[in-house]
Amino acid sequence: MKHLSLTPLSFYSLVSVLLTCFFLLSTTETNAGKREDCFHHNKVCYLTVENNKSALIRAQNNYTFPMRISLQMTGHNVIPANKTKNVRLNPDEIKSILTIKAKSHGEWRYNWTSQLHPDTGDAKHDDHALYQLPFPKTKSYPVSQGPNAAFSHTGPNSFAIDWAMPVGSEILAAREGIVISLREDSSRGGVSNKYKSEENYLWIQHPDGSIGQYLHLKRDGVVVQIDDKVDRGQLIAYSGNTGYSTGPHLHFHVSTSQTHGAAFQSHPITFITDEP
């Protein structure tokens, strides 16, 4: 997930972007009074139109399936001063999310953060489901960031796990499901905001509707296609170091969308362990 903080265009600047579940970001400044900020390789875009008295934020979904989008805004000398919106966007839909109005006197500004997730409707994670580790049993990799880690595994992303592993390591499906989206055309990554739009990923929807997300994959490192049915333990990808990343690793978590607050929540999962 990613966070984007923006001020009015009259004071335009990008500030630090924090990671969330979906953390792919690119920013394109268009003409005066308008801005487009896109996530997920331009699959979801926020369209901002401003004048000296107000700002209107709209969102556009370019995915082929519905998306759940949340936006949390805080501002100075504006109405509302704070606001959280959580909306569903159908494929190709553009929807107005929030109107911000400046008060009559003084400088005004606002910041917003967003979270994005495929809309999973009323799906509930099966807490009795068993997962296998997303790499071969003959391999062992250290956990570089576990659940509730302060760097980026907080809030709705609290149950994510990162394994440090060399680029090109085999990634196996932790649970069976259907491939709903992927990206594998990026070769760029590093610890810089400019890489937040450069992440390769794979999303697999499980039988209970939850989605397993495999992130930071290598270029041309996905070996399945959209709509493929995959089995638990099947080779699906190769690990990489794309997007915002402190080093080669695999990020994995399981999540469902929600209709209030953040767009999604991650879930604790149970891994299969071999009998002693």
DRENDO-1510 file (C-alpha; in Angstrom, 1 decimal, always signed):
<recs>
REC; n; res; u; v; w
REC; 1; MET; +0.0; +0.0; +0.0 .
REC; 2; LYS; +1.5; +3.3; -0.5 .
REC; 3; HIS; +1.0; +6.7; +0.9 .
REC; 4; LEU; +1.1; +9.9; -1.1 .
REC; 5; SER; +1.1; +13.3; +0.5 .
REC; 6; LEU; +0.2; +16.3; -1.6 .
REC; 7; THR; -0.3; +20.0; -1.0 .
REC; 8; PRO; -2.4; +22.4; -3.2 .
REC; 9; LEU; -0.9; +23.0; -6.6 .
REC; 10; SER; -0.1; +26.6; -5.6 .
REC; 11; PHE; +2.4; +25.2; -3.2 .
REC; 12; TYR; +3.1; +22.0; -5.2 .
REC; 13; SER; +5.6; +19.5; -3.8 .
REC; 14; LEU; +6.0; +15.8; -3.3 .
REC; 15; VAL; +6.9; +14.6; +0.2 .
REC; 16; SER; +8.0; +11.3; +1.6 .
REC; 17; VAL; +5.9; +8.3; +0.3 .
REC; 18; LEU; +5.3; +5.6; +2.9 .
REC; 19; LEU; +4.7; +2.0; +1.9 .
REC; 20; THR; +1.4; +0.2; +2.2 .
REC; 21; CYS; +0.0; -3.1; +0.6 .
REC; 22; PHE; -0.1; -1.7; -2.9 .
REC; 23; PHE; +2.9; +0.6; -3.2 .
REC; 24; LEU; +3.4; +1.5; -6.9 .
REC; 25; LEU; +3.4; +5.2; -7.6 .
REC; 26; SER; +4.1; +7.6; -10.5 .
REC; 27; THR; +3.3; +11.2; -10.6 .
REC; 28; THR; +2.7; +13.3; -13.7 .
REC; 29; GLU; +2.1; +17.1; -13.5 .
REC; 30; THR; -0.1; +18.3; -16.3 .
REC; 31; ASN; -1.1; +22.0; -16.7 .
REC; 32; ALA; -1.8; +24.6; -14.1 .
REC; 33; GLY; -4.6; +23.7; -11.7 .
REC; 34; LYS; -4.6; +20.0; -12.7 .
REC; 35; ARG; -2.6; +17.0; -11.6 .
REC; 36; GLU; -2.7; +13.3; -12.2 .
REC; 37; ASP; -1.2; +10.8; -9.7 .
REC; 38; CYS; -1.2; +7.2; -10.8 .
REC; 39; PHE; -0.6; +3.9; -8.9 .
REC; 40; HIS; -0.1; +0.4; -10.1 .
REC; 41; HIS; +1.5; +1.2; -13.5 .
REC; 42; ASN; -1.3; +3.7; -14.3 .
REC; 43; LYS; -4.1; +1.2; -13.3 .
REC; 44; VAL; -5.6; +3.6; -10.7 .
REC; 45; CYS; -5.2; +7.3; -11.0 .
REC; 46; TYR; -6.2; +10.3; -8.8 .
REC; 47; LEU; -7.2; +13.4; -10.8 .
REC; 48; THR; -7.0; +16.7; -8.9 .
REC; 49; VAL; -8.5; +20.0; -10.1 .
REC; 50; GLU; -7.8; +23.1; -8.1 .
REC; 51; ASN; -8.5; +26.8; -8.1 .
REC; 52; ASN; -7.7; +29.4; -5.4 .
REC; 53; LYS; -10.7; +28.4; -3.4 .
REC; 54; SER; -11.2; +24.6; -3.6 .
REC; 55; ALA; -9.8; +21.3; -4.8 .
REC; 56; LEU; -11.7; +18.3; -6.3 .
REC; 57; ILE; -10.2; +14.9; -6.2 .
REC; 58; ARG; -11.5; +12.2; -8.5 .
REC; 59; ALA; -10.3; +8.6; -9.0 .
REC; 60; GLN; -10.2; +6.4; -12.1 .
REC; 61; ASN; -10.1; +2.6; -12.2 .
REC; 62; ASN; -8.3; +1.2; -15.3 .
REC; 63; TYR; -8.4; -2.4; -14.0 .
REC; 64; THR; -10.7; -4.9; -15.5 .
REC; 65; PHE; -12.3; -5.7; -12.1 .
REC; 66; PRO; -13.7; -3.5; -9.4 .
REC; 67; MET; -11.3; -1.7; -7.0 .
REC; 68; ARG; -11.8; -0.5; -3.4 .
REC; 69; ILE; -10.1; +2.9; -2.9 .
REC; 70; SER; -9.7; +4.7; +0.4 .
REC; 71; LEU; -8.4; +8.3; +0.9 .
REC; 72; GLN; -7.5; +9.9; +4.2 .
REC; 73; MET; -7.2; +13.7; +4.1 .
REC; 74; THR; -6.0; +16.2; +6.7 .
REC; 75; GLY; -5.8; +19.9; +6.0 .
REC; 76; HIS; -5.1; +23.4; +7.3 .
REC; 77; ASN; -7.6; +26.2; +6.9 .
REC; 78; VAL; -9.9; +24.0; +4.9 .
REC; 79; ILE; -13.3; +22.5; +5.1 .
REC; 80; PRO; -13.4; +19.6; +6.0 .
REC; 81; ALA; -10.3; +19.7; +8.2 .
REC; 82; ASN; -10.1; +15.9; +8.2 .
REC; 83; LYS; -11.9; +13.3; +6.2 .
REC; 84; THR; -11.7; +9.6; +5.3 .
REC; 85; LYS; -13.5; +8.2; +2.2 .
REC; 86; ASN; -13.8; +4.6; +1.1 .
REC; 87; VAL; -15.4; +4.0; -2.3 .
REC; 88; ARG; -15.8; +1.2; -4.8 .
REC; 89; LEU; -14.9; +1.8; -8.5 .
REC; 90; ASN; -16.1; -0.4; -11.3 .
REC; 91; PRO; -13.8; -1.1; -14.3 .
REC; 92; ASP; -13.2; +2.1; -16.3 .
REC; 93; GLU; -15.2; +4.2; -13.8 .
REC; 94; ILE; -14.2; +7.7; -12.8 .
REC; 95; LYS; -15.8; +8.9; -9.5 .
REC; 96; SER; -15.5; +12.1; -7.5 .
REC; 97; ILE; -14.0; +11.2; -4.1 .
REC; 98; LEU; -13.7; +14.5; -2.1 .
REC; 99; THR; -14.2; +18.2; -2.4 .
REC; 100; ILE; -12.0; +20.5; -0.3 .
REC; 101; LYS; -12.8; +24.1; +0.2 .
REC; 102; ALA; -10.5; +26.9; +1.5 .
REC; 103; LYS; -11.6; +29.1; +4.3 .
REC; 104; SER; -12.0; +32.7; +3.5 .
REC; 105; HIS; -8.7; +34.0; +4.8 .
REC; 106; GLY; -5.1; +32.8; +5.0 .
REC; 107; GLU; -2.9; +30.1; +3.3 .
REC; 108; TRP; -4.6; +26.7; +2.9 .
REC; 109; ARG; -3.1; +23.3; +2.3 .
REC; 110; TYR; -4.0; +19.6; +2.6 .
REC; 111; ASN; -2.3; +16.2; +2.6 .
REC; 112; TRP; -3.8; +12.9; +1.6 .
REC; 113; THR; -2.9; +9.2; +1.8 .
REC; 114; SER; -4.5; +6.4; -0.1 .
REC; 115; GLN; -4.9; +2.6; -0.1 .
REC; 116; LEU; -6.0; +0.5; -3.0 .
REC; 117; HIS; -7.2; -3.1; -3.2 .
REC; 118; PRO; -9.4; -5.2; -5.5 .
REC; 119; ASP; -12.9; -5.2; -4.2 .
REC; 120; THR; -13.5; -8.6; -2.7 .
REC; 121; GLY; -17.1; -7.9; -1.7 .
REC; 122; ASP; -18.3; -9.7; +1.4 .
REC; 123; ALA; -15.5; -12.3; +1.2 .
REC; 124; LYS; -14.1; -13.4; +4.6 .
REC; 125; HIS; -10.8; -15.1; +5.0 .
REC; 126; ASP; -10.9; -18.7; +6.0 .
REC; 127; ASP; -8.8; -18.7; +9.2 .
REC; 128; HIS; -8.6; -22.5; +9.1 .
REC; 129; ALA; -6.9; -22.5; +5.6 .
REC; 130; LEU; -3.4; -23.8; +5.5 .
REC; 131; TYR; -0.6; -22.1; +3.6 .
REC; 132; GLN; +2.8; -23.4; +2.6 .
REC; 133; LEU; +5.9; -21.3; +2.6 .
REC; 134; PRO; +6.2; -19.5; -0.8 .
REC; 135; PHE; +9.5; -21.2; -1.7 .
REC; 136; PRO; +10.7; -24.8; -2.0 .
REC; 137; LYS; +11.0; -26.9; +1.2 .
REC; 138; THR; +14.7; -27.5; +0.3 .
REC; 139; LYS; +15.4; -23.7; +0.8 .
REC; 140; SER; +15.6; -21.5; +3.8 .
REC; 141; TYR; +15.5; -17.7; +3.9 .
REC; 142; PRO; +15.5; -15.3; +6.8 .
REC; 143; VAL; +12.5; -13.1; +7.6 .
REC; 144; SER; +13.8; -9.6; +7.1 .
REC; 145; GLN; +10.5; -8.0; +8.2 .
REC; 146; GLY; +7.7; -9.8; +10.0 .
REC; 147; PRO; +4.2; -8.9; +11.0 .
REC; 148; ASN; +3.7; -5.6; +12.8 .
REC; 149; ALA; +7.2; -4.4; +11.9 .
REC; 150; ALA; +7.5; -0.6; +12.2 .
REC; 151; PHE; +9.2; +0.1; +8.8 .
REC; 152; SER; +6.2; -0.8; +6.6 .
REC; 153; HIS; +4.1; -3.7; +8.1 .
REC; 154; THR; +1.7; -1.6; +10.1 .
REC; 155; GLY; -2.0; -0.7; +9.9 .
REC; 156; PRO; -3.9; -2.7; +7.3 .
REC; 157; ASN; -0.6; -4.2; +6.2 .
REC; 158; SER; +0.2; -5.6; +9.7 .
REC; 159; PHE; +0.4; -9.3; +8.8 .
REC; 160; ALA; +2.7; -9.0; +5.8 .
REC; 161; ILE; +6.0; -11.0; +5.8 .
REC; 162; ASP; +9.3; -10.2; +3.9 .
REC; 163; TRP; +11.9; -12.9; +3.2 .
REC; 164; ALA; +15.3; -11.9; +2.2 .
REC; 165; MET; +16.4; -14.0; -0.8 .
REC; 166; PRO; +18.6; -13.7; -3.8 .
REC; 167; VAL; +17.2; -12.3; -7.1 .
REC; 168; GLY; +15.9; -15.2; -9.2 .
REC; 169; SER; +14.9; -17.5; -6.3 .
REC; 170; GLU; +11.9; -19.7; -7.0 .
REC; 171; ILE; +8.5; -18.5; -5.7 .
REC; 172; LEU; +5.8; -21.1; -5.2 .
REC; 173; ALA; +2.0; -20.5; -4.6 .
REC; 174; ALA; +1.4; -20.5; -0.9 .
REC; 175; ARG; -2.3; -21.4; -1.6 .
REC; 176; GLU; -4.3; -22.4; -4.6 .
REC; 177; GLY; -6.3; -19.8; -6.6 .
REC; 178; ILE; -6.8; -17.8; -9.8 .
REC; 179; VAL; -4.3; -15.3; -11.1 .
REC; 180; ILE; -6.1; -11.9; -11.3 .
REC; 181; SER; -3.3; -9.4; -12.1 .
REC; 182; LEU; +0.4; -9.3; -12.6 .
REC; 183; ARG; +3.3; -7.1; -13.7 .
REC; 184; GLU; +6.7; -8.2; -14.8 .
REC; 185; ASP; +8.2; -5.5; -17.1 .
REC; 186; SER; +10.2; -3.5; -14.6 .
REC; 187; SER; +13.9; -3.9; -13.9 .
REC; 188; ARG; +14.2; -0.9; -11.6 .
REC; 189; GLY; +14.3; -0.8; -7.8 .
REC; 190; GLY; +16.0; +0.8; -4.8 .
REC; 191; VAL; +15.5; +2.9; -1.6 .
REC; 192; SER; +14.1; +6.0; -3.3 .
REC; 193; ASN; +10.6; +7.4; -3.9 .
REC; 194; LYS; +11.3; +7.3; -7.7 .
REC; 195; TYR; +11.1; +3.5; -7.6 .
REC; 196; LYS; +7.6; +3.3; -6.1 .
REC; 197; SER; +6.0; +2.9; -9.5 .
REC; 198; GLU; +8.5; +0.2; -10.6 .
REC; 199; GLU; +7.4; -2.9; -8.7 .
REC; 200; ASN; +6.6; -6.2; -10.3 .
REC; 201; TYR; +3.9; -8.2; -8.6 .
REC; 202; LEU; +1.5; -11.1; -8.8 .
REC; 203; TRP; -2.0; -11.3; -7.2 .
REC; 204; ILE; -3.8; -14.7; -6.7 .
REC; 205; GLN; -7.4; -14.9; -5.5 .
REC; 206; HIS; -8.0; -17.8; -3.2 .
REC; 207; PRO; -11.3; -19.9; -3.0 .
REC; 208; ASP; -12.5; -17.8; -0.1 .
REC; 209; GLY; -12.1; -14.6; -2.1 .
REC; 210; SER; -9.0; -13.4; -0.3 .
REC; 211; ILE; -6.0; -12.4; -2.3 .
REC; 212; GLY; -2.4; -13.5; -1.9 .
REC; 213; GLN; +0.1; -10.8; -3.0 .
REC; 214; TYR; +3.7; -11.6; -4.1 .
REC; 215; LEU; +5.7; -8.4; -4.5 .
REC; 216; HIS; +9.1; -7.2; -5.8 .
REC; 217; LEU; +9.5; -9.9; -8.4 .
REC; 218; LYS; +12.2; -9.9; -11.1 .
REC; 219; ARG; +11.8; -8.6; -14.6 .
REC; 220; ASP; +10.1; -11.3; -16.8 .
REC; 221; GLY; +9.9; -13.3; -13.6 .
REC; 222; VAL; +6.2; -14.4; -13.6 .
REC; 223; VAL; +5.6; -17.8; -15.1 .
REC; 224; VAL; +1.8; -17.8; -15.0 .
REC; 225; GLN; -0.8; -15.7; -16.8 .
REC; 226; ILE; -4.0; -13.9; -15.8 .
REC; 227; ASP; -6.9; -16.3; -15.4 .
REC; 228; ASP; -4.6; -19.2; -14.8 .
REC; 229; LYS; -5.6; -21.6; -12.1 .
REC; 230; VAL; -2.7; -22.4; -9.8 .
REC; 231; ASP; -2.2; -25.2; -7.2 .
REC; 232; ARG; -0.6; -24.8; -3.9 .
REC; 233; GLY; +3.2; -25.4; -4.3 .
REC; 234; GLN; +3.2; -24.6; -8.0 .
REC; 235; LEU; +6.1; -22.5; -9.4 .
REC; 236; ILE; +4.6; -19.1; -10.1 .
REC; 237; ALA; +7.5; -16.6; -10.2 .
REC; 238; TYR; +11.0; -15.6; -9.4 .
REC; 239; SER; +12.0; -13.2; -6.7 .
REC; 240; GLY; +13.6; -9.8; -7.4 .
REC; 241; ASN; +14.4; -6.4; -6.1 .
REC; 242; THR; +12.0; -4.1; -8.0 .
REC; 243; GLY; +10.1; -1.1; -6.7 .
REC; 244; TYR; +10.8; +0.5; -3.4 .
REC; 245; SER; +13.1; -2.1; -1.8 .
REC; 246; THR; +16.0; -2.1; +0.7 .
REC; 247; GLY; +17.4; -5.2; -0.9 .
REC; 248; PRO; +16.4; -8.4; -2.7 .
REC; 249; HIS; +13.4; -10.0; -1.0 .
REC; 250; LEU; +9.9; -11.4; -1.4 .
REC; 251; HIS; +7.0; -9.6; +0.2 .
REC; 252; PHE; +3.9; -11.7; +0.8 .
REC; 253; HIS; +0.6; -11.1; +2.5 .
REC; 254; VAL; -3.1; -12.2; +2.3 .
REC; 255; SER; -5.8; -9.6; +2.3 .
REC; 256; THR; -9.5; -8.7; +1.7 .
REC; 257; SER; -11.1; -5.4; +1.0 .
REC; 258; GLN; -13.3; -3.5; +3.5 .
REC; 259; THR; -15.9; -0.9; +3.1 .
REC; 260; HIS; -14.9; +1.5; +5.9 .
REC; 261; GLY; -11.6; +3.0; +6.8 .
REC; 262; ALA; -8.6; +1.6; +4.9 .
REC; 263; ALA; -9.4; -0.1; +1.6 .
REC; 264; PHE; -8.1; -3.5; +2.8 .
REC; 265; GLN; -7.0; -5.5; +5.8 .
REC; 266; SER; -4.3; -8.2; +5.9 .
REC; 267; HIS; -4.9; -11.5; +7.7 .
REC; 268; PRO; -2.9; -13.7; +10.0 .
REC; 269; ILE; -2.3; -17.0; +8.2 .
REC; 270; THR; -1.1; -20.5; +9.3 .
REC; 271; PHE; +1.8; -22.1; +7.5 .
REC; 272; ILE; +2.1; -25.9; +7.2 .
REC; 273; THR; +5.0; -27.3; +9.1 .
REC; 274; ASP; +6.5; -30.7; +8.6 .
REC; 275; GLU; +6.1; -33.3; +11.3 .
REC; 276; PRO; +9.2; -33.8; +13.4 .
</recs>
